[in-house]
């Protein structure tokens, strides 16, 4: 198994999508617009009930922080190549991403070459991705009209994906 990403279908996707759609239909003024990694997109922290968090965590089969974010790409098409360094706290070195809308190609790059990906994976609605985003450079492209995700951090310390999956 590789250590930079892993993709699978999320068993509880329909319930997750229904609850996130309910949240999105409400008016919120705390969206953050134009993050540097993806100009033209927006994100917002979303409260997830303990019940839904437990359901997702059971399906993911890894411990997850109950701090969730929606990332709505709107018209943006590119996630710029970067290595995340702003994940707060120990154990938040890997992301867990649920693809709610659209199709996306995620690419992994070596530390020395940001032009030629060393690996890539395409994932779509209903898939979840485990991404070692603090240890590997990554970027990607929206392959559909837009992309919308729900994400959090995987709650592990000093381990890679190979160790927890």
C-alpha positions in Angstrom: 0.0 0.0 0.0 1.2 3.5 -0.8 1.4 6.1 1.9 0.1 9.3 0.2 -3.6 8.5 -0.5 -6.3 5.8 -0.4 -9.8 6.1 -1.9 -12.9 4.0 -1.2 -16.7 4.3 -1.3 -18.2 5.7 1.9 -20.9 3.4 3.1 -23.0 6.1 4.8 -22.7 8.6 2.0 -26.4 9.2 1.4 -27.0 10.2 5.0 -23.9 12.4 5.0 -25.0 14.1 1.8 -28.6 14.7 3.0 -27.4 16.4 6.3 -24.8 18.5 4.6 -27.3 19.7 1.9 -29.6 20.7 4.8 -26.8 22.8 6.3 -25.9 24.4 2.9 -29.5 25.5 2.2 -29.4 27.8 5.3 -27.8 31.2 5.0 -24.4 31.5 6.5 -22.1 34.6 6.6 -19.0 32.9 7.8 -17.8 31.4 4.5 -14.1 32.0 3.9 -13.5 33.0 0.2 -10.5 32.6 -2.0 -8.1 30.5 0.0 -4.6 30.7 -1.6 -4.6 26.9 -2.4 -7.7 27.3 -4.6 -8.6 30.9 -5.7 -12.3 31.2 -6.5 -13.5 28.6 -4.0 -14.9 29.0 -0.5 -15.0 27.0 2.8 -16.9 26.9 6.1 -16.7 25.0 9.3 -19.8 22.9 9.8 -21.1 21.5 13.1 -21.5 17.7 12.8 -23.6 15.9 15.5 -21.9 13.2 17.6 -24.3 10.7 15.9 -23.3 11.6 12.4 -19.6 11.8 13.3 -19.8 8.3 14.8 -21.5 7.0 11.7 -18.8 8.4 9.4 -16.0 7.3 11.7 -17.4 3.7 11.8 -17.5 3.7 7.9 -14.0 5.2 7.7 -12.6 2.7 10.1 -10.1 5.2 11.5 -10.4 7.7 14.3 -11.5 11.2 13.1 -11.5 14.6 14.8 -15.0 16.0 15.1 -14.1 19.3 13.4 -15.5 19.4 9.8 -15.3 21.7 6.9 -17.2 22.1 3.6 -15.1 23.1 0.7 -17.1 24.4 -2.2 -15.1 25.0 -5.4 -17.8 27.1 -7.1 -16.2 27.9 -10.5 -12.6 27.0 -9.4 -11.0 24.2 -11.4 -7.5 23.8 -9.8 -6.1 23.0 -6.4 -2.6 24.5 -6.4 0.3 22.3 -5.6 1.2 22.5 -1.9 2.0 20.6 1.2 -0.3 21.5 4.2 1.5 23.0 7.1 -1.4 24.6 8.9 -3.1 21.5 10.3 -3.4 22.5 14.0 -2.3 20.2 16.7 -0.5 16.8 16.8 -2.3 14.0 15.0 -3.8 16.3 12.4 -1.3 15.4 9.7 -3.7 13.6 7.4 -7.0 14.6 5.9 -10.2 12.6 5.5 -12.2 14.0 2.5 -15.8 13.0 1.5 -16.5 13.9 -2.1 -20.1 15.3 -2.1 -20.2 16.7 -5.7 -18.2 16.4 -8.8 -15.2 14.4 -10.0 -11.6 15.3 -9.0 -8.1 14.1 -9.9 -5.6 14.4 -7.1 -1.9 14.3 -8.0 1.1 13.6 -5.7 4.4 15.3 -6.3 7.9 14.7 -5.0 9.6 17.3 -2.9 11.9 18.2 -5.8 9.7 18.1 -8.8 6.4 19.9 -9.0 5.9 19.4 -12.7 5.7 15.6 -13.0 3.3 13.8 -10.6 4.5 10.6 -9.1 1.0 9.3 -8.7 -2.6 10.3 -9.2 -6.1 9.1 -8.4 -9.5 10.2 -9.7 -12.5 10.1 -7.3 -16.1 11.0 -7.6 -19.4 11.4 -5.7 -19.7 8.9 -2.8 -15.9 8.3 -2.5 -13.8 9.2 0.4 -10.1 9.9 0.3 -7.5 9.5 3.0 -4.8 12.0 2.2 -1.4 12.3 3.8 -1.5 16.0 3.0 1.2 17.2 5.5 3.8 14.8 4.3 3.4 15.0 0.5 3.0 17.7 -2.0 -0.4 17.5 -3.8 -2.6 19.4 -6.1 -5.4 18.5 -8.5 -8.0 19.3 -11.1 -11.8 19.4 -11.1 -12.9 17.1 -13.9 -16.6 18.1 -13.8 -18.6 21.4 -13.5 -17.6 21.9 -9.8 -16.5 20.1 -6.7 -17.8 20.1 -3.2 -16.3 18.1 -0.2 -16.7 17.6 3.5 -13.4 17.0 5.3 -11.8 16.6 8.7 -8.5 15.3 10.1 -7.6 11.8 10.9 -6.7 11.4 14.6 -3.4 9.6 14.5 0.1 10.4 15.8 3.4 9.5 14.1 1.8 7.0 11.7 1.3 6.8 8.0 -1.6 5.6 6.0 0.1 2.2 5.7 0.0 1.9 9.4 -3.7 2.7 10.0 -5.5 1.1 7.0 
